[in-house]
Amino acid sequence: MNSFSTTKVVLRCRPWVVRALGTAFAGAVLFPMLALGQAANAKNPHGFSFIHDELDDGPVSVRVFKVARSSPDWDLVTTLGGGATFGMSVVSEQVRAMPAEWGHPVAAINGDFYDMSRDYPGDPEGLTISRGELWSGPCATRACFYLDAQGNPHRTNIVSRFKVTWPNGATTSFGLNEYRASDEAVLYTTVVGHSTRTYGGREFILERQTNSPWLPLQVGKTYSARVRAVREGGNSPLTRDTLVLSLGSRLATALPTLPVGATIQVSTATLPDITGATVAIGGGPSLVSGGKAKVAGFLDMRHPRSAVGWSKDHLFLVQVDGRQRHSVGMTYSELAHYMIKKLGCQEALNLDGGGSATIWVYGQVVNNPSQGRQRPSANALVVVLKKKPGSPPQTAGNAGGSK
Protein backbone atom coordinates (compact mmCIF):
# COMPACT_ATOMS: atom_id res chain seq x y z
CA MET A 1 0.00 0.00 0.00
CA ASN A 2 1.43 3.37 -1.02
CA SER A 3 -0.49 5.66 1.30
CA PHE A 4 -2.18 5.65 4.67
CA SER A 5 -5.87 4.83 4.81
CA THR A 6 -8.24 4.93 7.73
CA THR A 7 -7.83 1.72 9.71
CA LYS A 8 -10.37 0.63 12.28
CA VAL A 9 -8.69 -1.87 14.58
CA VAL A 10 -11.06 -4.10 16.52
CA LEU A 11 -9.86 -3.84 20.11
CA ARG A 12 -10.70 -6.83 22.21
CA CYS A 13 -12.11 -6.76 25.71
CA ARG A 14 -10.28 -9.57 27.41
CA PRO A 15 -12.37 -12.28 29.14
CA TRP A 16 -12.75 -12.03 32.87
CA VAL A 17 -10.34 -14.15 34.83
CA VAL A 18 -12.15 -17.26 36.07
CA ARG A 19 -10.94 -18.49 39.42
CA ALA A 20 -11.62 -21.60 41.44
CA LEU A 21 -14.45 -21.22 43.94
CA GLY A 22 -12.87 -23.28 46.69
CA THR A 23 -13.92 -22.65 50.29
CA ALA A 24 -11.71 -21.51 53.14
CA PHE A 25 -13.77 -22.67 56.12
CA ALA A 26 -11.12 -24.65 57.98
CA GLY A 27 -7.95 -23.13 59.38
CA ALA A 28 -8.58 -19.63 58.03
CA VAL A 29 -6.30 -16.92 59.33
CA LEU A 30 -8.53 -14.22 60.81
CA PHE A 31 -7.18 -10.74 60.13
CA PRO A 32 -7.50 -8.14 62.89
CA MET A 33 -10.75 -6.26 62.46
CA LEU A 34 -12.21 -3.10 63.88
CA ALA A 35 -15.18 -3.76 66.10
CA LEU A 36 -18.56 -2.33 65.14
CA GLY A 37 -18.49 0.56 67.57
CA GLN A 38 -14.85 1.52 67.29
CA ALA A 39 -15.09 3.89 64.34
CA ALA A 40 -18.76 3.83 63.41
CA ASN A 41 -19.79 6.08 66.28
CA ALA A 42 -16.66 8.22 66.43
CA LYS A 43 -16.75 11.85 65.43
CA ASN A 44 -14.26 12.42 62.64
CA PRO A 45 -13.47 15.97 61.57
CA HIS A 46 -12.67 14.82 58.03
CA GLY A 47 -16.03 13.13 57.39
CA PHE A 48 -14.82 9.50 57.60
CA SER A 49 -16.55 6.62 59.38
CA PHE A 50 -16.25 2.84 59.41
CA ILE A 51 -19.09 0.38 59.95
CA HIS A 52 -18.95 -3.37 60.55
CA ASP A 53 -22.46 -4.66 59.88
CA GLU A 54 -23.29 -8.26 60.86
CA LEU A 55 -26.47 -9.66 59.30
CA ASP A 56 -28.25 -12.74 60.62
CA ASP A 57 -29.51 -13.80 57.20
CA GLY A 58 -26.64 -16.00 56.09
CA PRO A 59 -24.88 -14.97 58.31
CA VAL A 60 -23.20 -12.14 56.42
CA SER A 61 -20.40 -9.82 57.53
CA VAL A 62 -20.22 -6.44 55.76
CA ARG A 63 -17.62 -3.69 56.15
CA VAL A 64 -18.43 -0.18 54.98
CA PHE A 65 -16.12 2.82 54.82
CA LYS A 66 -18.18 5.98 54.51
CA VAL A 67 -16.95 9.38 53.31
CA ALA A 68 -18.84 12.67 53.45
CA ARG A 69 -18.80 14.02 49.90
CA SER A 70 -19.00 17.59 51.20
CA SER A 71 -15.70 17.33 53.09
CA PRO A 72 -12.83 19.11 51.29
CA ASP A 73 -10.20 17.07 53.13
CA TRP A 74 -10.21 13.83 51.13
CA ASP A 75 -9.44 12.59 47.65
CA LEU A 76 -9.42 9.29 45.76
CA VAL A 77 -6.45 7.72 44.01
CA THR A 78 -5.89 4.46 42.18
CA THR A 79 -2.82 2.35 42.93
CA LEU A 80 -1.15 -0.34 40.81
CA GLY A 81 0.12 -3.73 41.91
CA GLY A 82 3.60 -2.90 40.66
CA GLY A 83 3.74 0.56 42.23
CA ALA A 84 4.52 2.68 39.17
CA THR A 85 3.90 -0.21 36.76
CA PHE A 86 1.43 -3.02 36.13
CA GLY A 87 1.92 -5.91 38.52
CA MET A 88 0.30 -7.86 41.32
CA SER A 89 0.47 -7.14 45.04
CA VAL A 90 -1.87 -7.23 48.02
CA VAL A 91 -3.86 -4.12 48.92
CA SER A 92 -1.84 -3.35 52.05
CA GLU A 93 1.40 -3.40 50.02
CA GLN A 94 -0.11 -1.11 47.39
CA VAL A 95 -1.02 1.38 50.12
CA ARG A 96 2.47 1.22 51.63
CA ALA A 97 4.03 1.85 48.21
CA MET A 98 2.07 5.05 47.58
CA PRO A 99 4.19 8.19 47.12
CA ALA A 100 3.91 10.51 50.12
CA GLU A 101 2.82 13.43 47.95
CA TRP A 102 -0.41 11.59 47.08
CA GLY A 103 -1.71 12.18 50.60
CA HIS A 104 -2.24 10.09 53.71
CA PRO A 105 -4.09 6.80 52.99
CA VAL A 106 -7.15 6.26 55.17
CA ALA A 107 -9.03 3.40 53.50
CA ALA A 108 -8.56 1.16 50.46
CA ILE A 109 -10.42 -1.56 48.62
CA ASN A 110 -9.29 -3.95 45.90
CA GLY A 111 -10.19 -2.89 42.38
CA ASP A 112 -10.64 -4.20 38.86
CA PHE A 113 -10.46 -7.63 37.29
CA TYR A 114 -7.13 -8.21 35.56
CA ASP A 115 -5.07 -9.96 32.93
CA MET A 116 -2.68 -12.63 34.19
CA SER A 117 -0.94 -13.29 30.86
CA ARG A 118 2.79 -13.86 30.81
CA ASP A 119 3.53 -10.58 29.05
CA TYR A 120 1.43 -8.12 31.09
CA PRO A 121 0.48 -9.65 34.45
CA GLY A 122 -1.65 -7.24 36.44
CA ASP A 123 -2.96 -5.33 33.42
CA PRO A 124 -6.37 -4.04 34.63
CA GLU A 125 -9.27 -5.13 32.44
CA GLY A 126 -10.88 -1.69 32.30
CA LEU A 127 -10.23 2.03 32.51
CA THR A 128 -7.61 3.09 35.04
CA ILE A 129 -6.77 6.71 35.88
CA SER A 130 -4.96 8.06 38.93
CA ARG A 131 -4.31 11.72 39.73
CA GLY A 132 -5.33 12.47 36.15
CA GLU A 133 -2.82 10.08 34.54
CA LEU A 134 -4.31 7.57 32.09
CA TRP A 135 -2.86 4.08 32.65
CA SER A 136 -5.31 1.68 30.99
CA GLY A 137 -8.03 2.19 28.40
CA PRO A 138 -11.75 1.41 28.77
CA CYS A 139 -13.58 -1.74 27.72
CA ALA A 140 -16.98 -0.91 26.24
CA THR A 141 -18.68 -4.01 27.67
CA ARG A 142 -17.56 -3.22 31.24
CA ALA A 143 -18.81 -0.47 33.48
CA CYS A 144 -16.36 1.73 35.33
CA PHE A 145 -16.30 4.28 38.15
CA TYR A 146 -14.69 7.68 37.77
CA LEU A 147 -14.52 11.15 39.30
CA ASP A 148 -14.89 14.06 36.89
CA ALA A 149 -12.89 17.29 36.99
CA GLN A 150 -15.30 18.72 39.60
CA GLY A 151 -14.98 15.65 41.83
CA ASN A 152 -18.41 14.22 41.02
CA PRO A 153 -18.68 10.41 40.88
CA HIS A 154 -19.99 8.55 37.82
CA ARG A 155 -20.76 4.94 36.88
CA THR A 156 -21.05 4.14 33.19
CA ASN A 157 -19.76 2.15 30.24
CA ILE A 158 -17.11 4.06 28.31
CA VAL A 159 -16.11 3.43 24.70
CA SER A 160 -12.56 4.11 23.54
CA ARG A 161 -12.15 6.51 20.66
CA PHE A 162 -8.36 6.37 20.90
CA LYS A 163 -6.84 6.97 17.47
CA VAL A 164 -3.71 8.10 15.70
CA THR A 165 -4.06 10.49 12.76
CA TRP A 166 -1.37 10.00 10.14
CA PRO A 167 0.19 12.86 8.14
CA ASN A 168 -2.29 12.35 5.26
CA GLY A 169 -5.33 12.56 7.56
CA ALA A 170 -6.09 8.83 7.68
CA THR A 171 -6.64 7.31 11.13
CA THR A 172 -5.97 4.07 13.00
CA SER A 173 -7.54 3.16 16.35
CA PHE A 174 -5.27 1.86 19.10
CA GLY A 175 -5.30 0.19 22.49
CA LEU A 176 -3.31 1.38 25.50
CA ASN A 177 -0.71 -0.54 27.52
CA GLU A 178 -2.03 -4.01 26.65
CA TYR A 179 -1.24 -7.12 24.65
CA ARG A 180 -0.85 -6.30 20.95
CA ALA A 181 -1.94 -8.83 18.31
CA SER A 182 -0.56 -8.89 14.77
CA ASP A 183 -3.48 -6.87 13.38
CA GLU A 184 -3.60 -4.27 16.16
CA ALA A 185 -2.00 -0.99 17.18
CA VAL A 186 -1.17 -0.28 20.83
CA LEU A 187 0.28 2.82 22.47
CA TYR A 188 2.72 2.16 25.32
CA THR A 189 3.91 4.22 28.28
CA THR A 190 6.29 3.29 31.08
CA VAL A 191 3.38 1.88 33.09
CA VAL A 192 4.14 -1.48 31.40
CA GLY A 193 7.80 -1.32 32.40
CA HIS A 194 11.12 -0.55 30.74
CA SER A 195 10.10 -1.85 27.29
CA THR A 196 7.00 -2.68 25.27
CA ARG A 197 7.53 -6.47 25.59
CA THR A 198 6.10 -6.91 22.09
CA TYR A 199 7.12 -9.38 19.39
CA GLY A 200 7.56 -8.44 15.74
CA GLY A 201 5.88 -5.57 13.97
CA ARG A 202 6.97 -1.97 13.68
CA GLU A 203 7.30 0.58 16.46
CA PHE A 204 7.49 4.36 16.35
CA ILE A 205 9.34 6.08 19.20
CA LEU A 206 7.43 9.32 19.75
CA GLU A 207 8.61 12.51 21.39
CA ARG A 208 6.91 15.79 22.15
CA GLN A 209 6.30 18.15 19.27
CA THR A 210 7.06 21.75 20.28
CA ASN A 211 4.31 23.38 22.40
CA SER A 212 2.06 20.30 22.34
CA PRO A 213 0.60 18.90 25.57
CA TRP A 214 2.65 15.90 26.63
CA LEU A 215 3.10 13.32 29.33
CA PRO A 216 1.74 12.15 31.68
CA LEU A 217 -0.94 10.84 29.34
CA GLN A 218 -4.45 12.11 30.08
CA VAL A 219 -7.88 11.16 28.81
CA GLY A 220 -9.65 13.38 26.28
CA LYS A 221 -6.48 15.00 24.94
CA THR A 222 -4.88 15.27 21.50
CA TYR A 223 -1.08 15.13 21.39
CA SER A 224 1.19 16.21 18.54
CA ALA A 225 4.02 13.67 18.48
CA ARG A 226 7.22 13.68 16.46
CA VAL A 227 8.76 10.40 15.29
CA ARG A 228 12.17 10.17 16.97
CA ALA A 229 12.99 6.67 15.69
CA VAL A 230 11.48 3.72 13.84
CA ARG A 231 12.21 0.19 15.04
CA GLU A 232 11.39 -3.18 13.53
CA GLY A 233 10.90 -6.33 15.58
CA GLY A 234 9.23 -5.00 18.73
CA ASN A 235 10.28 -4.70 22.38
CA SER A 236 11.30 -1.06 22.13
CA PRO A 237 12.60 0.74 25.23
CA LEU A 238 10.26 3.08 27.12
CA THR A 239 11.24 6.30 28.89
CA ARG A 240 9.32 8.87 30.93
CA ASP A 241 9.47 11.44 28.11
CA THR A 242 8.51 9.20 25.16
CA LEU A 243 5.60 7.14 23.88
CA VAL A 244 5.84 4.06 21.67
CA LEU A 245 3.20 3.33 19.04
CA SER A 246 3.42 -0.36 18.19
CA LEU A 247 1.91 -1.86 15.02
CA GLY A 248 1.45 -5.62 14.77
CA SER A 249 3.15 -7.30 11.81
CA ARG A 250 -0.03 -7.72 9.74
CA LEU A 251 -1.14 -4.15 10.35
CA ALA A 252 2.36 -2.81 9.66
CA THR A 253 2.41 -4.37 6.20
CA ALA A 254 -0.81 -2.52 5.34
CA LEU A 255 0.67 0.87 6.30
CA PRO A 256 3.76 2.64 4.99
CA THR A 257 6.48 3.51 7.44
CA LEU A 258 6.98 7.05 8.64
CA PRO A 259 10.27 8.89 8.30
CA VAL A 260 12.06 10.19 11.36
CA GLY A 261 10.80 13.71 12.00
CA ALA A 262 7.25 13.08 10.78
CA THR A 263 4.43 14.37 12.99
CA ILE A 264 1.31 12.44 13.94
CA GLN A 265 -1.67 13.25 16.16
CA VAL A 266 -2.52 10.95 19.07
CA SER A 267 -6.04 11.25 20.53
CA THR A 268 -7.27 9.73 23.80
CA ALA A 269 -10.92 10.66 23.25
CA THR A 270 -13.75 8.57 24.71
CA LEU A 271 -17.50 8.27 24.45
CA PRO A 272 -18.89 9.77 26.60
CA ASP A 273 -16.27 12.49 26.87
CA ILE A 274 -14.60 12.27 30.28
CA THR A 275 -11.92 14.91 29.73
CA GLY A 276 -10.52 16.02 33.07
CA ALA A 277 -11.33 12.80 34.96
CA THR A 278 -9.00 12.57 37.94
CA VAL A 279 -9.49 8.94 38.95
CA ALA A 280 -11.10 5.89 37.37
CA ILE A 281 -11.29 2.17 37.98
CA GLY A 282 -13.03 -0.62 36.11
CA GLY A 283 -15.29 -3.35 37.41
CA GLY A 284 -18.69 -4.79 36.73
CA PRO A 285 -21.45 -5.50 36.71
CA SER A 286 -23.23 -2.28 37.61
CA LEU A 287 -25.23 -2.86 40.80
CA VAL A 288 -27.33 0.28 41.23
CA SER A 289 -28.53 2.85 38.70
CA GLY A 290 -30.77 5.76 39.65
CA GLY A 291 -31.50 4.21 43.04
CA LYS A 292 -32.67 0.89 41.55
CA ALA A 293 -30.99 -2.52 41.38
CA LYS A 294 -29.36 -3.19 38.00
CA VAL A 295 -28.24 -6.82 38.05
CA ALA A 296 -30.77 -8.74 35.94
CA GLY A 297 -29.34 -11.53 33.83
CA PHE A 298 -26.19 -12.18 35.88
CA LEU A 299 -25.38 -15.55 37.42
CA ASP A 300 -26.22 -14.80 41.04
CA MET A 301 -24.47 -16.91 43.68
CA ARG A 302 -23.24 -15.90 47.12
CA HIS A 303 -19.55 -15.00 47.14
CA PRO A 304 -17.22 -12.46 48.76
CA ARG A 305 -17.83 -9.03 47.20
CA SER A 306 -16.26 -5.60 46.86
CA ALA A 307 -18.07 -2.52 45.57
CA VAL A 308 -18.04 1.26 45.39
CA GLY A 309 -21.24 3.30 45.60
CA TRP A 310 -22.58 6.70 46.52
CA SER A 311 -25.59 8.70 47.60
CA LYS A 312 -26.19 12.44 47.38
CA ASP A 313 -24.16 12.98 50.54
CA HIS A 314 -21.74 10.07 50.89
CA LEU A 315 -19.30 7.80 49.06
CA PHE A 316 -19.03 4.17 50.21
CA LEU A 317 -16.41 1.44 49.93
CA VAL A 318 -18.24 -1.82 50.66
CA GLN A 319 -16.75 -5.28 51.25
CA VAL A 320 -18.58 -8.53 52.05
CA ASP A 321 -16.85 -11.61 53.45
CA GLY A 322 -17.90 -14.95 51.99
CA ARG A 323 -17.22 -18.71 51.70
CA GLN A 324 -16.70 -18.87 55.48
CA ARG A 325 -18.75 -19.95 58.50
CA HIS A 326 -19.07 -16.42 59.85
CA SER A 327 -20.17 -15.03 56.47
CA VAL A 328 -21.56 -16.80 53.40
CA GLY A 329 -21.28 -13.80 51.09
CA MET A 330 -23.88 -12.04 48.96
CA THR A 331 -25.36 -12.37 45.51
CA TYR A 332 -25.15 -9.35 43.21
CA SER A 333 -28.84 -8.74 43.86
CA GLU A 334 -28.41 -8.92 47.64
CA LEU A 335 -25.48 -6.52 47.52
CA ALA A 336 -27.39 -4.08 45.31
CA HIS A 337 -30.40 -4.06 47.62
CA TYR A 338 -28.18 -3.72 50.71
CA MET A 339 -26.49 -0.67 49.22
CA ILE A 340 -29.85 0.86 48.30
CA LYS A 341 -31.76 0.13 51.52
CA LYS A 342 -29.00 0.33 54.14
CA LEU A 343 -26.75 2.97 52.60
CA GLY A 344 -29.11 4.95 50.38
CA CYS A 345 -26.93 4.50 47.29
CA GLN A 346 -28.15 6.00 44.04
CA GLU A 347 -25.31 4.40 42.05
CA ALA A 348 -23.00 1.44 42.70
CA LEU A 349 -20.47 -0.69 40.85
CA ASN A 350 -19.24 -4.18 41.65
CA LEU A 351 -15.46 -4.66 41.84
CA ASP A 352 -13.39 -7.84 41.72
CA GLY A 353 -14.62 -10.20 44.43
CA GLY A 354 -13.99 -13.75 45.58
CA GLY A 355 -10.57 -14.24 47.15
CA SER A 356 -9.59 -10.75 46.03
CA ALA A 357 -12.22 -9.00 48.20
CA THR A 358 -10.18 -6.94 50.68
CA ILE A 359 -10.77 -3.72 52.59
CA TRP A 360 -8.04 -1.85 54.48
CA VAL A 361 -8.96 0.83 57.02
CA TYR A 362 -6.80 3.01 59.29
CA GLY A 363 -3.65 0.95 58.81
CA GLN A 364 -4.91 -2.63 58.74
CA VAL A 365 -6.92 -5.15 56.75
CA VAL A 366 -10.27 -5.28 58.58
CA ASN A 367 -11.99 -8.18 56.81
CA ASN A 368 -11.29 -11.90 56.66
CA PRO A 369 -10.23 -12.79 53.08
CA SER A 370 -11.77 -16.08 51.99
CA GLN A 371 -8.40 -17.76 51.32
CA GLY A 372 -7.11 -16.95 54.80
CA ARG A 373 -4.75 -14.29 53.50
CA GLN A 374 -4.77 -11.30 51.19
CA ARG A 375 -4.68 -12.21 47.52
CA PRO A 376 -2.63 -10.01 45.17
CA SER A 377 -4.65 -7.55 43.09
CA ALA A 378 -3.91 -5.49 39.99
CA ASN A 379 -5.05 -2.21 41.48
CA ALA A 380 -6.91 -0.64 44.37
CA LEU A 381 -9.09 2.38 45.10
CA VAL A 382 -7.72 4.44 47.99
CA VAL A 383 -9.27 7.25 50.06
CA VAL A 384 -6.55 9.68 51.07
CA LEU A 385 -6.44 12.61 53.44
CA LYS A 386 -5.13 15.49 51.36
CA LYS A 387 -1.62 16.55 52.19
CA LYS A 388 -1.48 20.10 53.54
CA PRO A 389 1.54 22.30 52.79
CA GLY A 390 4.13 21.89 55.51
CA SER A 391 2.43 18.89 57.13
CA PRO A 392 4.76 16.20 58.54
CA PRO A 393 4.92 12.83 56.77
CA GLN A 394 2.59 10.10 57.99
CA THR A 395 2.77 6.35 57.56
CA ALA A 396 -0.05 4.22 56.22
CA GLY A 397 -0.78 3.03 59.72
CA ASN A 398 -1.43 6.40 61.37
CA ALA A 399 -3.25 8.22 58.59
CA GLY A 400 -6.11 9.77 60.46
CA GLY A 401 -9.17 8.20 61.99
CA SER A 402 -10.43 6.87 65.27
CA LYS A 403 -10.04 3.23 66.10
C-alpha positions as a printed Julia matrix, in Angstrom:
403×3 Matrix{Float64}:
   0.0     0.0    0.0
   1.43    3.37  -1.02
  -0.49    5.66   1.3
  -2.18    5.65   4.67
  -5.87    4.83   4.81
  -8.24    4.93   7.73
  -7.83    1.72   9.71
 -10.37    0.63  12.28
  -8.69   -1.87  14.58
 -11.06   -4.1   16.52
  -9.86   -3.84  20.11
 -10.7    -6.83  22.21
 -12.11   -6.76  25.71
 -10.28   -9.57  27.41
 -12.37  -12.28  29.14
 -12.75  -12.03  32.87
 -10.34  -14.15  34.83
 -12.15  -17.26  36.07
 -10.94  -18.49  39.42
 -11.62  -21.6   41.44
 -14.45  -21.22  43.94
 -12.87  -23.28  46.69
 -13.92  -22.65  50.29
 -11.71  -21.51  53.14
 -13.77  -22.67  56.12
 -11.12  -24.65  57.98
  -7.95  -23.13  59.38
  -8.58  -19.63  58.03
  -6.3   -16.92  59.33
  -8.53  -14.22  60.81
  -7.18  -10.74  60.13
  -7.5    -8.14  62.89
 -10.75   -6.26  62.46
 -12.21   -3.1   63.88
 -15.18   -3.76  66.1
 -18.56   -2.33  65.14
 -18.49    0.56  67.57
 -14.85    1.52  67.29
 -15.09    3.89  64.34
 -18.76    3.83  63.41
 -19.79    6.08  66.28
 -16.66    8.22  66.43
 -16.75   11.85  65.43
 -14.26   12.42  62.64
 -13.47   15.97  61.57
 -12.67   14.82  58.03
 -16.03   13.13  57.39
 -14.82    9.5   57.6
 -16.55    6.62  59.38
 -16.25    2.84  59.41
 -19.09    0.38  59.95
 -18.95   -3.37  60.55
 -22.46   -4.66  59.88
 -23.29   -8.26  60.86
 -26.47   -9.66  59.3
 -28.25  -12.74  60.62
 -29.51  -13.8   57.2
 -26.64  -16.0   56.09
 -24.88  -14.97  58.31
 -23.2   -12.14  56.42
 -20.4    -9.82  57.53
 -20.22   -6.44  55.76
 -17.62   -3.69  56.15
 -18.43   -0.18  54.98
 -16.12    2.82  54.82
 -18.18    5.98  54.51
 -16.95    9.38  53.31
 -18.84   12.67  53.45
 -18.8    14.02  49.9
 -19.0    17.59  51.2
 -15.7    17.33  53.09
 -12.83   19.11  51.29
 -10.2    17.07  53.13
 -10.21   13.83  51.13
  -9.44   12.59  47.65
  -9.42    9.29  45.76
  -6.45    7.72  44.01
  -5.89    4.46  42.18
  -2.82    2.35  42.93
  -1.15   -0.34  40.81
   0.12   -3.73  41.91
   3.6    -2.9   40.66
   3.74    0.56  42.23
   4.52    2.68  39.17
   3.9    -0.21  36.76
   1.43   -3.02  36.13
   1.92   -5.91  38.52
   0.3    -7.86  41.32
   0.47   -7.14  45.04
  -1.87   -7.23  48.02
  -3.86   -4.12  48.92
  -1.84   -3.35  52.05
   1.4    -3.4   50.02
  -0.11   -1.11  47.39
  -1.02    1.38  50.12
   2.47    1.22  51.63
   4.03    1.85  48.21
   2.07    5.05  47.58
   4.19    8.19  47.12
   3.91   10.51  50.12
   2.82   13.43  47.95
  -0.41   11.59  47.08
  -1.71   12.18  50.6
  -2.24   10.09  53.71
  -4.09    6.8   52.99
  -7.15    6.26  55.17
  -9.03    3.4   53.5
  -8.56    1.16  50.46
 -10.42   -1.56  48.62
  -9.29   -3.95  45.9
 -10.19   -2.89  42.38
 -10.64   -4.2   38.86
 -10.46   -7.63  37.29
  -7.13   -8.21  35.56
  -5.07   -9.96  32.93
  -2.68  -12.63  34.19
  -0.94  -13.29  30.86
   2.79  -13.86  30.81
   3.53  -10.58  29.05
   1.43   -8.12  31.09
   0.48   -9.65  34.45
  -1.65   -7.24  36.44
  -2.96   -5.33  33.42
  -6.37   -4.04  34.63
  -9.27   -5.13  32.44
 -10.88   -1.69  32.3
 -10.23    2.03  32.51
  -7.61    3.09  35.04
  -6.77    6.71  35.88
  -4.96    8.06  38.93
  -4.31   11.72  39.73
  -5.33   12.47  36.15
  -2.82   10.08  34.54
  -4.31    7.57  32.09
  -2.86    4.08  32.65
  -5.31    1.68  30.99
  -8.03    2.19  28.4
 -11.75    1.41  28.77
 -13.58   -1.74  27.72
 -16.98   -0.91  26.24
 -18.68   -4.01  27.67
 -17.56   -3.22  31.24
 -18.81   -0.47  33.48
 -16.36    1.73  35.33
 -16.3     4.28  38.15
 -14.69    7.68  37.77
 -14.52   11.15  39.3
 -14.89   14.06  36.89
 -12.89   17.29  36.99
 -15.3    18.72  39.6
 -14.98   15.65  41.83
 -18.41   14.22  41.02
 -18.68   10.41  40.88
 -19.99    8.55  37.82
 -20.76    4.94  36.88
 -21.05    4.14  33.19
 -19.76    2.15  30.24
 -17.11    4.06  28.31
 -16.11    3.43  24.7
 -12.56    4.11  23.54
 -12.15    6.51  20.66
  -8.36    6.37  20.9
  -6.84    6.97  17.47
  -3.71    8.1   15.7
  -4.06   10.49  12.76
  -1.37   10.0   10.14
   0.19   12.86   8.14
  -2.29   12.35   5.26
  -5.33   12.56   7.56
  -6.09    8.83   7.68
  -6.64    7.31  11.13
  -5.97    4.07  13.0
  -7.54    3.16  16.35
  -5.27    1.86  19.1
  -5.3     0.19  22.49
  -3.31    1.38  25.5
  -0.71   -0.54  27.52
  -2.03   -4.01  26.65
  -1.24   -7.12  24.65
  -0.85   -6.3   20.95
  -1.94   -8.83  18.31
  -0.56   -8.89  14.77
  -3.48   -6.87  13.38
  -3.6    -4.27  16.16
  -2.0    -0.99  17.18
  -1.17   -0.28  20.83
   0.28    2.82  22.47
   2.72    2.16  25.32
   3.91    4.22  28.28
   6.29    3.29  31.08
   3.38    1.88  33.09
   4.14   -1.48  31.4
   7.8    -1.32  32.4
  11.12   -0.55  30.74
  10.1    -1.85  27.29
   7.0    -2.68  25.27
   7.53   -6.47  25.59
   6.1    -6.91  22.09
   7.12   -9.38  19.39
   7.56   -8.44  15.74
   5.88   -5.57  13.97
   6.97   -1.97  13.68
   7.3     0.58  16.46
   7.49    4.36  16.35
   9.34    6.08  19.2
   7.43    9.32  19.75
   8.61   12.51  21.39
   6.91   15.79  22.15
   6.3    18.15  19.27
   7.06   21.75  20.28
   4.31   23.38  22.4
   2.06   20.3   22.34
   0.6    18.9   25.57
   2.65   15.9   26.63
   3.1    13.32  29.33
   1.74   12.15  31.68
  -0.94   10.84  29.34
  -4.45   12.11  30.08
  -7.88   11.16  28.81
  -9.65   13.38  26.28
  -6.48   15.0   24.94
  -4.88   15.27  21.5
  -1.08   15.13  21.39
   1.19   16.21  18.54
   4.02   13.67  18.48
   7.22   13.68  16.46
   8.76   10.4   15.29
  12.17   10.17  16.97
  12.99    6.67  15.69
  11.48    3.72  13.84
  12.21    0.19  15.04
  11.39   -3.18  13.53
  10.9    -6.33  15.58
   9.23   -5.0   18.73
  10.28   -4.7   22.38
  11.3    -1.06  22.13
  12.6     0.74  25.23
  10.26    3.08  27.12
  11.24    6.3   28.89
   9.32    8.87  30.93
   9.47   11.44  28.11
   8.51    9.2   25.16
   5.6     7.14  23.88
   5.84    4.06  21.67
   3.2     3.33  19.04
   3.42   -0.36  18.19
   1.91   -1.86  15.02
   1.45   -5.62  14.77
   3.15   -7.3   11.81
  -0.03   -7.72   9.74
  -1.14   -4.15  10.35
   2.36   -2.81   9.66
   2.41   -4.37   6.2
  -0.81   -2.52   5.34
   0.67    0.87   6.3
   3.76    2.64   4.99
   6.48    3.51   7.44
   6.98    7.05   8.64
  10.27    8.89   8.3
  12.06   10.19  11.36
  10.8    13.71  12.0
   7.25   13.08  10.78
   4.43   14.37  12.99
   1.31   12.44  13.94
  -1.67   13.25  16.16
  -2.52   10.95  19.07
  -6.04   11.25  20.53
  -7.27    9.73  23.8
 -10.92   10.66  23.25
 -13.75    8.57  24.71
 -17.5     8.27  24.45
 -18.89    9.77  26.6
 -16.27   12.49  26.87
 -14.6    12.27  30.28
 -11.92   14.91  29.73
 -10.52   16.02  33.07
 -11.33   12.8   34.96
  -9.0    12.57  37.94
  -9.49    8.94  38.95
 -11.1     5.89  37.37
 -11.29    2.17  37.98
 -13.03   -0.62  36.11
 -15.29   -3.35  37.41
 -18.69   -4.79  36.73
 -21.45   -5.5   36.71
 -23.23   -2.28  37.61
 -25.23   -2.86  40.8
 -27.33    0.28  41.23
 -28.53    2.85  38.7
 -30.77    5.76  39.65
 -31.5     4.21  43.04
 -32.67    0.89  41.55
 -30.99   -2.52  41.38
 -29.36   -3.19  38.0
 -28.24   -6.82  38.05
 -30.77   -8.74  35.94
 -29.34  -11.53  33.83
 -26.19  -12.18  35.88
 -25.38  -15.55  37.42
 -26.22  -14.8   41.04
 -24.47  -16.91  43.68
 -23.24  -15.9   47.12
 -19.55  -15.0   47.14
 -17.22  -12.46  48.76
 -17.83   -9.03  47.2
 -16.26   -5.6   46.86
 -18.07   -2.52  45.57
 -18.04    1.26  45.39
 -21.24    3.3   45.6
 -22.58    6.7   46.52
 -25.59    8.7   47.6
 -26.19   12.44  47.38
 -24.16   12.98  50.54
 -21.74   10.07  50.89
 -19.3     7.8   49.06
 -19.03    4.17  50.21
 -16.41    1.44  49.93
 -18.24   -1.82  50.66
 -16.75   -5.28  51.25
 -18.58   -8.53  52.05
 -16.85  -11.61  53.45
 -17.9   -14.95  51.99
 -17.22  -18.71  51.7
 -16.7   -18.87  55.48
 -18.75  -19.95  58.5
 -19.07  -16.42  59.85
 -20.17  -15.03  56.47
 -21.56  -16.8   53.4
 -21.28  -13.8   51.09
 -23.88  -12.04  48.96
 -25.36  -12.37  45.51
 -25.15   -9.35  43.21
 -28.84   -8.74  43.86
 -28.41   -8.92  47.64
 -25.48   -6.52  47.52
 -27.39   -4.08  45.31
 -30.4    -4.06  47.62
 -28.18   -3.72  50.71
 -26.49   -0.67  49.22
 -29.85    0.86  48.3
 -31.76    0.13  51.52
 -29.0     0.33  54.14
 -26.75    2.97  52.6
 -29.11    4.95  50.38
 -26.93    4.5   47.29
 -28.15    6.0   44.04
 -25.31    4.4   42.05
 -23.0     1.44  42.7
 -20.47   -0.69  40.85
 -19.24   -4.18  41.65
 -15.46   -4.66  41.84
 -13.39   -7.84  41.72
 -14.62  -10.2   44.43
 -13.99  -13.75  45.58
 -10.57  -14.24  47.15
  -9.59  -10.75  46.03
 -12.22   -9.0   48.2
 -10.18   -6.94  50.68
 -10.77   -3.72  52.59
  -8.04   -1.85  54.48
  -8.96    0.83  57.02
  -6.8     3.01  59.29
  -3.65    0.95  58.81
  -4.91   -2.63  58.74
  -6.92   -5.15  56.75
 -10.27   -5.28  58.58
 -11.99   -8.18  56.81
 -11.29  -11.9   56.66
 -10.23  -12.79  53.08
 -11.77  -16.08  51.99
  -8.4   -17.76  51.32
  -7.11  -16.95  54.8
  -4.75  -14.29  53.5
  -4.77  -11.3   51.19
  -4.68  -12.21  47.52
  -2.63  -10.01  45.17
  -4.65   -7.55  43.09
  -3.91   -5.49  39.99
  -5.05   -2.21  41.48
  -6.91   -0.64  44.37
  -9.09    2.38  45.1
  -7.72    4.44  47.99
  -9.27    7.25  50.06
  -6.55    9.68  51.07
  -6.44   12.61  53.44
  -5.13   15.49  51.36
  -1.62   16.55  52.19
  -1.48   20.1   53.54
   1.54   22.3   52.79
   4.13   21.89  55.51
   2.43   18.89  57.13
   4.76   16.2   58.54
   4.92   12.83  56.77
   2.59   10.1   57.99
   2.77    6.35  57.56
  -0.05    4.22  56.22
  -0.78    3.03  59.72
  -1.43    6.4   61.37
  -3.25    8.22  58.59
  -6.11    9.77  60.46
  -9.17    8.2   61.99
 -10.43    6.87  65.27
 -10.04    3.23  66.1
